[in-house]
């Protein structure tokens, strides 16, 4: 048996190794072998590049970049300079007032206040139900507010007028006494604030020309001076 390293043994083995793998190609012409080799090479290239190509032709997802707003003193100042906003407003003045005025000028002298007093005459009361203005004989007397003249008996008042008003949701009566006889408006007359309803006189229980002025809330006489000061909000216009 030849030794594995003997020259004859190696030559025969090499021939066998040479002829066995190449035997399948002996029946193929060189031209066909060349064409097959090129086709195989191209197929390998296509298969190798296919994933990349498929990825390349797929539509890419749109990238949306979000906006971020950061407020700072600097960009606010810049915005104000670029587009200033109007900050001025129209002035609106609202005046709330109850439509009441004095019966005569409030600067007229007052000779007797509301409440207890010494009776100035035999028929005069010691509990004065109003205040006495002395603006002068014949001075016009004005309705203090809208209302209607009503009949309400008043002892010792001479020629007088009583007006019923609705003021701040309340029924209020204003009384004007000792007028010149015949100058007073009759019962049932609808009057408005400032209307002349009579003139200062000295009829009834009186010691001189004056206006006795009373305020009656419900059936109670109240201090007309204090009451008027809380209600009158407009300057005297006469």
C-alpha positions as CSV (number, residue, x, y, z in Angstrom):
1,X,0.0,0.0,0.0
2,X,1.5,3.3,-1.0
3,X,2.5,5.7,1.7
4,X,0.2,8.7,2.0
5,X,3.1,11.0,1.2
6,X,4.4,9.0,-1.8
7,X,4.5,11.1,-5.0
8,X,2.4,8.6,-6.9
9,X,-0.3,8.7,-4.3
10,X,-0.5,12.5,-4.3
11,X,-0.7,12.8,-8.1
12,X,-3.5,10.3,-8.4
13,X,-5.4,11.9,-5.5
14,X,-5.0,15.4,-7.1
15,X,-6.3,14.1,-10.4
16,X,-9.3,12.6,-8.7
17,X,-10.0,15.8,-6.8
18,X,-9.7,17.8,-10.0
19,X,-11.9,15.6,-12.1
20,X,-14.8,15.1,-9.6
21,X,-16.0,18.7,-9.0
22,X,-15.5,19.8,-12.6
23,X,-17.3,16.9,-14.1
24,X,-20.7,18.6,-14.0
25,X,-19.4,21.5,-16.1
26,X,-17.8,19.3,-18.9
27,X,-21.1,19.2,-20.8
28,X,-21.6,22.9,-20.7
29,X,-20.1,25.1,-23.4
30,X,-17.9,28.0,-22.4
31,X,-20.4,30.5,-23.9
32,X,-23.3,29.1,-21.8
33,X,-21.1,29.0,-18.7
34,X,-20.1,32.6,-19.2
35,X,-23.8,33.7,-19.6
36,X,-24.8,31.7,-16.6
37,X,-22.1,33.3,-14.5
38,X,-23.1,36.8,-15.5
39,X,-26.8,36.0,-14.8
40,X,-25.9,34.6,-11.4
41,X,-23.8,37.6,-10.5
42,X,-26.6,40.0,-11.5
43,X,-29.2,38.0,-9.5
44,X,-26.9,38.2,-6.5
45,X,-26.6,42.0,-6.9
46,X,-30.4,42.5,-7.2
47,X,-31.1,40.3,-4.2
48,X,-28.5,42.2,-2.2
49,X,-29.9,45.6,-3.1
50,X,-33.6,44.7,-2.9
51,X,-34.1,45.6,0.8
52,X,-32.4,48.9,0.4
53,X,-34.4,49.7,-2.7
54,X,-37.7,48.7,-1.1
55,X,-36.9,50.9,1.9
56,X,-36.1,53.8,-0.4
57,X,-39.4,53.7,-2.3
58,X,-41.6,53.5,0.8
59,X,-43.3,56.9,1.6
60,X,-41.5,58.6,4.5
61,X,-43.6,59.7,7.5
62,X,-44.1,63.5,7.5
63,X,-42.1,65.2,10.2
64,X,-44.2,67.8,12.1
65,X,-42.2,70.4,14.1
66,X,-44.2,71.7,17.0
67,X,-44.2,75.4,18.0
68,X,-43.3,76.5,21.4
69,X,-44.3,79.9,23.0
70,X,-42.0,81.3,25.6
71,X,-43.1,84.5,27.3
72,X,-40.4,86.8,28.7
73,X,-40.1,90.4,29.5
74,X,-37.9,90.9,26.4
75,X,-40.3,89.4,23.8
76,X,-43.3,91.1,25.5
77,X,-41.6,94.4,25.2
78,X,-40.7,93.7,21.6
79,X,-44.3,92.7,20.8
80,X,-45.6,95.9,22.4
81,X,-43.2,97.9,20.3
82,X,-44.2,96.1,17.1
83,X,-47.9,96.2,17.7
84,X,-49.0,98.4,20.5
85,X,-52.3,97.7,22.0
86,X,-54.7,100.5,22.8
87,X,-54.9,101.0,26.6
88,X,-57.0,104.2,26.8
89,X,-60.7,104.0,27.5
90,X,-63.5,106.5,27.2
91,X,-64.3,108.1,30.4
92,X,-67.8,107.2,31.6
93,X,-69.3,109.2,34.5
94,X,-72.3,107.8,36.1
95,X,-74.4,109.9,38.4
96,X,-76.9,108.3,40.7
97,X,-79.4,110.7,42.3
98,X,-82.9,110.7,43.7
99,X,-84.8,113.4,41.9
100,X,-85.5,115.6,45.0
101,X,-84.9,119.3,45.5
102,X,-85.4,121.8,48.3
103,X,-88.8,123.6,48.4
104,X,-87.0,127.0,48.7
105,X,-83.4,128.0,48.4
106,X,-81.5,126.0,51.0
107,X,-79.6,129.1,52.0
108,X,-82.9,130.6,53.3
109,X,-82.9,131.4,57.0
110,X,-84.4,128.7,59.3
111,X,-86.1,130.2,62.3
112,X,-87.4,127.0,63.9
113,X,-86.1,123.4,63.8
114,X,-87.9,120.1,64.1
115,X,-88.8,118.8,67.5
116,X,-89.5,120.3,70.9
117,X,-89.6,124.1,71.2
118,X,-91.2,126.9,73.2
119,X,-94.6,127.7,71.6
120,X,-94.1,131.0,69.7
121,X,-97.8,131.8,69.7
122,X,-101.0,130.9,71.7
123,X,-102.1,128.3,69.1
124,X,-98.7,127.1,68.1
125,X,-97.4,123.6,69.2
126,X,-94.4,122.9,71.4
127,X,-93.7,119.8,69.4
128,X,-92.7,121.3,66.0
129,X,-93.6,118.9,63.2
130,X,-91.3,120.5,60.6
131,X,-88.9,123.3,60.0
132,X,-89.7,127.0,59.3
133,X,-87.9,128.8,56.4
134,X,-88.2,132.6,56.1
135,X,-87.2,133.3,52.5
136,X,-89.5,136.4,52.3
137,X,-93.2,137.0,51.7
138,X,-94.5,135.8,48.3
139,X,-91.4,133.7,47.5
140,X,-92.3,130.7,45.2
141,X,-92.6,127.3,46.9
142,X,-91.6,124.3,44.8
143,X,-92.6,120.7,44.9
144,X,-89.7,118.7,46.2
145,X,-90.4,115.7,43.8
146,X,-93.0,114.2,41.4
147,X,-96.3,113.4,43.0
148,X,-99.9,114.2,43.4
149,X,-101.6,116.7,45.7
150,X,-103.8,114.9,48.3
151,X,-106.3,115.8,50.9
152,X,-104.9,115.5,54.4
153,X,-106.3,117.6,57.2
154,X,-103.6,119.7,59.1
155,X,-104.7,121.8,62.0
156,X,-103.3,125.3,62.2
157,X,-101.6,125.2,58.8
158,X,-103.8,127.8,57.1
159,X,-103.5,127.6,53.3
160,X,-101.4,124.5,52.6
161,X,-100.5,121.7,50.2
162,X,-99.7,118.0,50.9
163,X,-98.1,116.0,48.1
164,X,-97.9,112.2,48.1
165,X,-94.7,110.8,46.5
166,X,-93.2,107.4,46.0
167,X,-89.5,107.8,46.9
168,X,-87.1,104.8,47.1
169,X,-90.0,102.4,47.2
170,X,-91.7,104.2,50.1
171,X,-94.8,106.4,50.2
172,X,-93.7,109.8,51.5
173,X,-95.7,113.0,52.0
174,X,-94.3,116.5,51.9
175,X,-96.3,119.3,53.6
176,X,-96.1,123.1,52.8
177,X,-98.0,125.4,55.2
178,X,-99.0,129.0,55.8
179,X,-99.1,129.9,52.1
180,X,-100.7,133.0,50.7
181,X,-104.4,132.2,50.5
182,X,-105.5,131.1,47.0
183,X,-101.9,130.6,45.8
184,X,-101.9,126.8,46.6
185,X,-102.6,124.3,43.8
186,X,-105.8,122.2,44.4
187,X,-106.2,118.6,45.5
188,X,-105.7,116.1,42.6
189,X,-103.1,118.2,40.8
190,X,-100.2,116.1,39.4
191,X,-97.0,117.9,40.0
192,X,-93.4,117.4,39.0
193,X,-90.2,118.3,40.8
194,X,-89.7,122.0,40.9
195,X,-93.3,123.0,40.0
196,X,-94.5,126.0,41.9
197,X,-97.3,124.9,44.2
198,X,-97.8,128.1,46.2
199,X,-96.2,131.2,47.7
200,X,-94.9,132.0,51.2
201,X,-97.5,133.7,53.4
202,X,-98.7,133.8,57.0
203,X,-102.1,132.1,57.1
204,X,-103.1,129.8,59.9
205,X,-101.3,129.8,63.3
206,X,-98.4,132.0,62.3
207,X,-96.3,134.9,63.7
208,X,-95.0,136.1,60.3
209,X,-94.4,135.1,56.7
210,X,-92.7,131.8,56.6
211,X,-92.9,128.3,55.1
212,X,-93.6,125.5,57.5
213,X,-92.2,122.4,55.7
214,X,-92.8,118.8,56.9
215,X,-91.9,115.3,55.8
216,X,-94.2,112.4,56.7
217,X,-93.0,108.8,56.1
218,X,-96.1,106.6,56.4
219,X,-97.9,108.3,59.3
220,X,-94.8,109.6,61.1
221,X,-93.3,113.0,61.0
222,X,-89.5,112.9,60.6
223,X,-86.9,115.7,60.7
224,X,-87.2,117.2,57.2
225,X,-83.7,118.8,57.4
226,X,-81.9,115.5,58.0
227,X,-84.1,113.6,55.6
228,X,-83.6,116.2,52.8
229,X,-79.8,116.2,53.3
230,X,-79.7,112.5,52.6
231,X,-81.8,112.7,49.5
232,X,-80.9,115.9,47.7
233,X,-77.9,115.4,45.4
234,X,-78.3,118.3,42.9
235,X,-77.5,121.9,43.3
236,X,-80.4,124.3,43.9
237,X,-81.6,125.8,40.6
238,X,-84.7,127.7,41.9
